[in-house]
Structure formats: structure tokens, C-alpha cells
Amino acid sequence: MSFISNEVHRLHVMKGRGRQLMDFAVNHLKDQNYHKIFLWVFEENQRARKFYEKHGYTFDGTKEQLTIDGKQLTEMRYVYQL
């Protein structure tokens, strides 16, 4: 991570901004009559996975493999029932 992204990260982590963004997105999708939200997260991104799980998203068993810059990565699909 660069200095700038580290600084932005430090200024915004644990301030409730992720929850605010999540609430906004969920409410907007509910208003549009959606019934489910699907999102993908890298398996090794434990912090993001814990965040989503804390807010009601569940891993639905679906995984996909992809390669970025020669590195093999696994994405996991999470679902949230609206």
C-alpha cells in the first residue's frame, strides 16, 4: 500500500463509514424492490469477510478462481436477503 492509501485507511477505519455505506446501499436496493444482494470477496481478505458476516451476509458456497498479475486468487460469493 502506498503512503496515501495507508493514511486514508487510517483516517477512515473503525469510524462507522463502512456501515453507513452499507446501510445506504441496502436501503436503495430495497427501494428498487430487490430481494437479494450478491457480492464477491477475496477468500484471503479476512477483514472484509468478517465485516460482511457481521452485517448479515453469508457465504453461499460458491467460489471462483482467477489470476491477477500471475497470482492465483479465490473469490467467495456472499448473499444478503433483503
Phi, psi and omega in degrees: 000143178282168178302316183297313181293326175297318181293316178298315178303312182299322183287338188245344182289141177064031178247003180085004182290324177297318178297318179298315178296319179298313179301317180299313181296315180298313180297320179297316180292323175299316179299333179269008178066030172281155182245342180217150171242132173246139174216157181245141179220144178293135182305321183282354181273074184301322181299313180294318180298318178296321178300309181297317180298320178300330183258020170096001177278144178233143175291127184264009178093354182268128177232150175226144177260141173212163180239127177234123182050041177081359180260128178282125180234153177244130173255145179242139180264129177249151180229147177227125179275125179273000000 
